[in-house]
Amino acid sequence: MYRIGLGYDVHQLTQGRKLILAGVEVPHELGLEGHSDADVLTHAVIDSLLGALALGDIGDHFPDTDSQYRGADSLVLLKKVWEMIQQRGYRINNLDSVLIAQRPRLKPYLETMRTNLASCMDCEIELVSVKATTTEKLGFAGREEGIAAKSVVLLKKFE
């Protein structure tokens, strides 16, 4: 049995915050605003996993009104969600994701992002794709107001 999930997240760029993407601190003059570490990529991955099994979204499980998640490491949250997925008898068939940002250039960090995500989901790196694209200076990402991420996952029931 297979289940597909789609995740999407956006965070505003702001001064005084680190830019964390899939657990990687990317050098940049701006970081992402958010209650946790605002790791937009990991949040999209979490939502795709939860969506695949109709388990709600990241806000249902880790609400921004709960002080225990202030500054939380999103990879820790991903591990918690992955435990839920495994308890229901599923594993990754494949995951594909994309970061949408005008700057900074993300290509040098993509392999480490893949490694981090795969590690949290107990799967081979070959099953996890992370890409980056710009919007050719169009929209909020093109104006460097924020960064978006999308993720799609195919889960497979294991015997």
JOURBEL-V524333 format. One record per residue. N is the residue number from 1. RES is the residue in one letter. SS is DSSP state (h for helix, s for strand, l for the rest). PHI is phi in degrees with one decimal (none if undefined). Layout:
n:N res:RES ss:SS phi:PHI
n:N res:RES ss:SS phi:PHI
This chain:
n:1 res:M ss:l phi:none
n:2 res:Y ss:s phi:-117.1
n:3 res:R ss:s phi:-136.4
n:4 res:I ss:s phi:-109.3
n:5 res:G ss:s phi:-133.6
n:6 res:L ss:s phi:-121.9
n:7 res:G ss:s phi:-129.0
n:8 res:Y ss:s phi:-146.1
n:9 res:D ss:s phi:-148.0
n:10 res:V ss:s phi:-140.2
n:11 res:H ss:s phi:-135.9
n:12 res:Q ss:s phi:-77.4
n:13 res:L ss:s phi:-80.7
n:14 res:T ss:s phi:-151.9
n:15 res:Q ss:l phi:-75.3
n:16 res:G ss:l phi:79.0
n:17 res:R ss:l phi:-127.0
n:18 res:K ss:l phi:-79.2
n:19 res:L ss:l phi:-96.8
n:20 res:I ss:s phi:-112.3
n:21 res:L ss:s phi:-133.6
n:22 res:A ss:l phi:50.8
n:23 res:G ss:l phi:80.0
n:24 res:V ss:s phi:-98.3
n:25 res:E ss:s phi:-83.5
n:26 res:V ss:l phi:-94.9
n:27 res:P ss:l phi:-61.4
n:28 res:H ss:l phi:-166.4
n:29 res:E ss:l phi:-74.3
n:30 res:L ss:l phi:-123.6
n:31 res:G ss:s phi:-124.5
n:32 res:L ss:s phi:-99.7
n:33 res:E ss:l phi:-79.6
n:34 res:G ss:l phi:174.6
n:35 res:H ss:l phi:-70.0
n:36 res:S ss:l phi:-90.0
n:37 res:D ss:l phi:-77.0
n:38 res:A ss:l phi:60.8
n:39 res:D ss:l phi:-73.9
n:40 res:V ss:h phi:-59.4
n:41 res:L ss:h phi:-68.4
n:42 res:T ss:h phi:-63.6
n:43 res:H ss:h phi:-63.3
n:44 res:A ss:h phi:-64.6
n:45 res:V ss:h phi:-62.7
n:46 res:I ss:h phi:-57.6
n:47 res:D ss:h phi:-64.0
n:48 res:S ss:h phi:-67.1
n:49 res:L ss:h phi:-64.9
n:50 res:L ss:h phi:-62.7
n:51 res:G ss:h phi:-64.2
n:52 res:A ss:h phi:-59.0
n:53 res:L ss:l phi:-109.1
n:54 res:A ss:l phi:54.2
n:55 res:L ss:l phi:-106.2
n:56 res:G ss:l phi:85.8
n:57 res:D ss:l phi:-135.1
n:58 res:I ss:h phi:-58.2
n:59 res:G ss:h phi:-67.0
n:60 res:D ss:h phi:-68.9
n:61 res:H ss:h phi:-93.9
n:62 res:F ss:l phi:-136.0
n:63 res:P ss:l phi:-64.6
n:64 res:D ss:l phi:-73.9
n:65 res:T ss:l phi:-90.1
n:66 res:D ss:l phi:-99.4
n:67 res:S ss:h phi:-63.6
n:68 res:Q ss:h phi:-66.7
n:69 res:Y ss:h phi:-100.2
n:70 res:R ss:l phi:-64.1
n:71 res:G ss:l phi:72.3
n:72 res:A ss:l phi:-59.9
n:73 res:D ss:l phi:-76.3
n:74 res:S ss:h phi:-65.4
n:75 res:L ss:h phi:-66.6
n:76 res:V ss:h phi:-66.0
n:77 res:L ss:h phi:-64.4
n:78 res:L ss:h phi:-60.7
n:79 res:K ss:h phi:-61.4
n:80 res:K ss:h phi:-64.9
n:81 res:V ss:h phi:-66.2
n:82 res:W ss:h phi:-62.1
n:83 res:E ss:h phi:-59.5
n:84 res:M ss:h phi:-63.0
n:85 res:I ss:h phi:-65.4
n:86 res:Q ss:h phi:-63.2
n:87 res:Q ss:h phi:-61.0
n:88 res:R ss:l phi:-91.4
n:89 res:G ss:l phi:87.4
n:90 res:Y ss:s phi:-115.3
n:91 res:R ss:s phi:-139.5
n:92 res:I ss:s phi:-73.7
n:93 res:N ss:s phi:-89.1
n:94 res:N ss:s phi:-167.4
n:95 res:L ss:s phi:-133.5
n:96 res:D ss:s phi:-125.1
n:97 res:S ss:s phi:-141.2
n:98 res:V ss:s phi:-143.8
n:99 res:L ss:s phi:-96.0
n:100 res:I ss:s phi:-120.6
n:101 res:A ss:l phi:-153.8
n:102 res:Q ss:l phi:-72.6
n:103 res:R ss:l phi:-145.3
n:104 res:P ss:l phi:-78.6
n:105 res:R ss:l phi:-69.2
n:106 res:L ss:l phi:-103.1
n:107 res:K ss:h phi:-50.2
n:108 res:P ss:h phi:-63.4
n:109 res:Y ss:h phi:-108.9
n:110 res:L ss:h phi:-64.4
n:111 res:E ss:h phi:-64.8
n:112 res:T ss:h phi:-66.3
n:113 res:M ss:h phi:-61.4
n:114 res:R ss:h phi:-58.7
n:115 res:T ss:h phi:-60.0
n:116 res:N ss:h phi:-61.9
n:117 res:L ss:h phi:-65.5
n:118 res:A ss:h phi:-60.0
n:119 res:S ss:h phi:-61.4
n:120 res:C ss:h phi:-66.3
n:121 res:M ss:l phi:-105.1
n:122 res:D ss:l phi:49.6
n:123 res:C ss:l phi:-136.2
n:124 res:E ss:l phi:-70.8
n:125 res:I ss:h phi:-60.5
n:126 res:E ss:h phi:-63.4
n:127 res:L ss:h phi:-92.4
n:128 res:V ss:s phi:-121.9
n:129 res:S ss:s phi:-114.3
n:130 res:V ss:s phi:-130.3
n:131 res:K ss:s phi:-123.2
n:132 res:A ss:s phi:-137.7
n:133 res:T ss:s phi:-145.2
n:134 res:T ss:l phi:-102.8
n:135 res:T ss:l phi:-114.7
n:136 res:E ss:l phi:54.1
n:137 res:K ss:l phi:69.2
n:138 res:L ss:l phi:-98.2
n:139 res:G ss:h phi:70.2
n:140 res:F ss:h phi:-62.1
n:141 res:A ss:h phi:-68.3
n:142 res:G ss:h phi:-65.7
n:143 res:R ss:l phi:-84.4
n:144 res:E ss:l phi:61.9
n:145 res:E ss:l phi:-90.7
n:146 res:G ss:s phi:-167.6
n:147 res:I ss:s phi:-128.9
n:148 res:A ss:s phi:-117.9
n:149 res:A ss:s phi:-146.2
n:150 res:K ss:s phi:-127.3
n:151 res:S ss:s phi:-145.9
n:152 res:V ss:s phi:-130.6
n:153 res:V ss:s phi:-131.0
n:154 res:L ss:s phi:-115.7
n:155 res:L ss:s phi:-100.2
n:156 res:K ss:s phi:-124.4
n:157 res:K ss:s phi:-71.3
n:158 res:F ss:l phi:-100.2
n:159 res:E ss:l phi:-79.4
